[in-house]
Amino acid sequence: MGPHTSADADLAILLGDRVVTDPSIAASYAADAYPQAAALDGTEFTVVRARTRQDVEATLRYAASHRIPLVPQGARTSTTGAACALPGAILLSTELMTSIEIDPVERIAVVGPGVINTDLKAAAAEHGLAYPPDPASASMCSIGGNIATNAGGLCCVKYGVTADYVRGLEVVLPGGEFMRTGRRTAKGVAGYDLTGLFVGSEGTLGVVTEAVLRLVPLGDPALTVLAVFPTLEGTLGGIAALRSTRHTPSLVELLDGPSIAAIQAYGDYGFPQDAGGVLLVQSDRPGHAAEDVQGYAALLTSAGATDVAVADDPTEADLLLEGRRALNPALKVRGPRFIEDVCVPVGRLGELVSAVHEIAARHGLEATCSGHAGDGNLHPCFFYDETDPASLAAAERAFDELVRASWELGGTLTGEHGVGQQKAPWLAEELGPAELARQRAVKALFDPLGIMNPGRVYN
Ligand SMILES: Cc1cc2nc3c(=O)[nH]c(=O)nc-3n(C[C@H](O)[C@H](O)[C@H](O)COP(=O)(O)OP(=O)(O)OC[C@H]3O[C@@H](n4cnc5c(N)ncnc54)[C@H](O)[C@@H]3O)c2cc1C
């Protein structure tokens, strides 16, 4: 099949089979995991699948000289519309750049941006090392996307987020210039932290073509406690109780009653239908995980859990997480929804959960509230009827009110998913004029033509 846009034809001369010329294959690059992403067909944009840094350089040179918007793409699991197609844009996928080199002495990995998170974990484990950041999408998402969103995940409560593991980057800048930031060494303070600037920049400053990542010694296989509480208040009390332990859990996840109901409607994962909430808690502390989970179980029982299961072998421990893993597909099946990513100080989590349910009730909507409770980062969802404009408008108002409630509680509109297209309208208010002006100046310095992922983060 021949090229279908003039950019395709020109780029095909430059890049040969890196350019996708079949519109039905191109169409598969149109959407990410943002439920509200606009549906475009494969003739409305051009897809380039880069294999090398030189491919990326040629594409960015071409985009700048023709002033064509460019959307960097990893594995397209963004929930905020940060990686979905724009009309007339070049979608530059780095999914084929999958090199992995592990240096066990320096405890670093040097990887291509297309490496899938769990593939890096597996490669590191062969050397007795671990790459901790673990978004719930770890088996699908790429390191390039993780860096560009500063991805978090389930184990951040103990291990931190992606930014804590990125030492250096190779990036191609708008116009095609190539730059290395950061270092391979454990320490280094030469100049401004441009590596940190690129982490979380959501494809608005350049394209990551290689990353130097810090690895840590592999922990013990995690063991799990699953605690069922009769009320949501009791569940929140359980989270507070865990804050008193000296040995930080490696995972603290919350499911509220409506989340549990959605999971049970999706499949029988053994949760009681009348539970007010469930906490999943893990420890991977070398040599002490079994002792830790017994300690967490005792704390949670004292806090009011009525049913506490402790898995003291890794296989059973993993099985206890099955229900949590079913959450995302269960919510997708449950119906159209707005996904929030608010993060508040852990001590104010109870107020955040109350706000979710109060806002939903006031607008006549159904809501679920679940997520990474150990970090104060939840993913409440407001469900709506897409055939009813009033229901959609109510969900939009609820989304806005919850963002504002999070600000009131000292929090942020996004803990880990990023701003993307979805939350761009709120960014200016969260940052304030002084910071926004500096952020816009930085964006203009790197991307004076404004062609890198336009409309995402800044609108
Ligand atoms: C079921 C599910 C569960 C999830 N759970 C979590 C979670 O627990 N924690 C979490 O943080 N996120 C989570 N996410 C969101 C998502 O997986 C993350 O944001 C992830 O980091 C995106 O990676 P990706 O490879 O899919 O990137 P994409 O979605 O393709 O892109 C995301 C952003 O990165 C940019 N980008 C991608 N590659 C590059 C590159 N090479 N150079 C420059 N910019 C680039 C894109 O332009 C875009 O702005 C979840 C998503 C789903 C669908």
The ligand as an SDF file (V2000), in Angstrom:
LIG
                    3D

 53 58  0  0  0  0  0  0  0  0999 V2000
   -4.3160   -0.3750   33.4400 C   0  0  0  0  0  0  0  0  0  0  0  0
   -3.4120    0.8080   33.6650 C   0  0  0  0  0  0  0  0  0  0  0  0
   -2.7930    0.9570   34.8940 C   0  0  0  0  0  0  0  0  0  0  0  0
   -1.9320    2.0460   35.1100 C   0  0  0  0  0  0  0  0  0  0  0  0
   -1.3190    2.1540   36.3230 N   0  0  0  0  0  0  0  0  0  0  0  0
   -0.4240    3.1500   36.5240 C   0  0  0  0  0  0  0  0  0  0  0  0
    0.2620    3.2640   37.7740 C   0  0  0  0  0  0  0  0  0  0  0  0
    0.0870    2.4580   38.6930 O   0  0  0  0  0  0  0  0  0  0  0  0
    1.1450    4.2750   37.9130 N   0  0  0  0  0  0  0  0  0  0  0  0
    1.3930    5.1830   36.9070 C   0  0  0  0  0  0  0  0  0  0  0  0
    2.2260    6.0840   37.0830 O   0  0  0  0  0  0  0  0  0  0  0  0
    0.7340    5.1090   35.7310 N   0  0  0  0  0  0  0  0  0  0  0  0
   -0.1530    4.1230   35.5190 C   0  0  0  0  0  0  0  0  0  0  0  0
   -0.8140    4.0400   34.3090 N   0  0  0  0  0  0  0  0  0  0  0  0
   -0.5830    5.0770   33.2780 C   0  0  0  0  0  0  0  0  0  0  0  0
    0.5200    4.7240   32.2360 C   0  0  0  0  0  0  0  0  0  0  0  0
    0.7320    3.3380   32.1480 O   0  0  0  0  0  0  0  0  0  0  0  0
    1.8380    5.4240   32.5850 C   0  0  0  0  0  0  0  0  0  0  0  0
    1.6700    6.8310   32.4730 O   0  0  0  0  0  0  0  0  0  0  0  0
    3.0200    4.9930   31.7280 C   0  0  0  0  0  0  0  0  0  0  0  0
    4.1970    5.5930   32.2530 O   0  0  0  0  0  0  0  0  0  0  0  0
    2.9010    5.3700   30.2490 C   0  0  0  0  0  0  0  0  0  0  0  0
    3.8960    4.6410   29.5300 O   0  0  0  0  0  0  0  0  0  0  0  0
    3.7170    4.3500   27.9650 P   0  0  0  0  0  0  0  0  0  0  0  0
    4.9280    3.6520   27.4730 O   0  0  0  0  0  0  0  0  0  0  0  0
    2.4410    3.6550   27.7220 O   0  0  0  0  0  0  0  0  0  0  0  0
    3.6940    5.8200   27.3940 O   0  0  0  0  0  0  0  0  0  0  0  0
    2.6580    6.5100   26.4170 P   0  0  0  0  0  0  0  0  0  0  0  0
    1.2750    6.3520   26.9510 O   0  0  0  0  0  0  0  0  0  0  0  0
    2.9020    6.0680   25.0390 O   0  0  0  0  0  0  0  0  0  0  0  0
    3.1010    8.0330   26.5670 O   0  0  0  0  0  0  0  0  0  0  0  0
    2.9560    8.7090   27.7810 C   0  0  0  0  0  0  0  0  0  0  0  0
    3.6730   10.0620   27.6680 C   0  0  0  0  0  0  0  0  0  0  0  0
    5.0530    9.8390   27.4850 O   0  0  0  0  0  0  0  0  0  0  0  0
    5.5080   10.4690   26.2840 C   0  0  0  0  0  0  0  0  0  0  0  0
    6.5500    9.5950   25.7310 N   0  0  0  0  0  0  0  0  0  0  0  0
    6.4880    8.2650   25.4890 C   0  0  0  0  0  0  0  0  0  0  0  0
    7.6620    7.8270   25.0350 N   0  0  0  0  0  0  0  0  0  0  0  0
    8.5010    8.8950   24.9890 C   0  0  0  0  0  0  0  0  0  0  0  0
    9.8540    9.0830   24.6070 C   0  0  0  0  0  0  0  0  0  0  0  0
   10.6210    8.0740   24.1750 N   0  0  0  0  0  0  0  0  0  0  0  0
   10.3760   10.3220   24.6990 N   0  0  0  0  0  0  0  0  0  0  0  0
    9.6410   11.3750   25.1260 C   0  0  0  0  0  0  0  0  0  0  0  0
    8.3510   11.2420   25.5090 N   0  0  0  0  0  0  0  0  0  0  0  0
    7.7910   10.0200   25.4460 C   0  0  0  0  0  0  0  0  0  0  0  0
    4.2740   10.6190   25.4150 C   0  0  0  0  0  0  0  0  0  0  0  0
    4.3960   11.6880   24.5090 O   0  0  0  0  0  0  0  0  0  0  0  0
    3.2380   10.9010   26.4740 C   0  0  0  0  0  0  0  0  0  0  0  0
    3.3080   12.2560   26.8480 O   0  0  0  0  0  0  0  0  0  0  0  0
   -1.6960    2.9960   34.0730 C   0  0  0  0  0  0  0  0  0  0  0  0
   -2.3280    2.8370   32.8340 C   0  0  0  0  0  0  0  0  0  0  0  0
   -3.1830    1.7660   32.6360 C   0  0  0  0  0  0  0  0  0  0  0  0
   -3.8290    1.6150   31.2930 C   0  0  0  0  0  0  0  0  0  0  0  0
  1  2  1  0
  2  3  1  0
  2 52  2  0
  3  4  2  0
  4  5  1  0
  4 50  1  0
  5  6  2  0
  6  7  1  0
  6 13  1  0
  7  8  2  0
  7  9  1  0
  9 10  1  0
 10 11  2  0
 10 12  1  0
 12 13  2  0
 13 14  1  0
 14 15  1  0
 14 50  1  0
 15 16  1  0
 16 17  1  0
 16 18  1  0
 18 19  1  0
 18 20  1  0
 20 21  1  0
 20 22  1  0
 22 23  1  0
 23 24  1  0
 24 25  2  0
 24 26  1  0
 24 27  1  0
 27 28  1  0
 28 29  2  0
 28 30  1  0
 28 31  1  0
 31 32  1  0
 32 33  1  0
 33 34  1  0
 33 48  1  0
 34 35  1  0
 35 36  1  0
 35 46  1  0
 36 37  1  0
 36 45  1  0
 37 38  2  0
 38 39  1  0
 39 40  1  0
 39 45  2  0
 40 41  1  0
 40 42  2  0
 42 43  1  0
 43 44  2  0
 44 45  1  0
 46 47  1  0
 46 48  1  0
 48 49  1  0
 50 51  2  0
 51 52  1  0
 52 53  1  0
M  END
$$$$
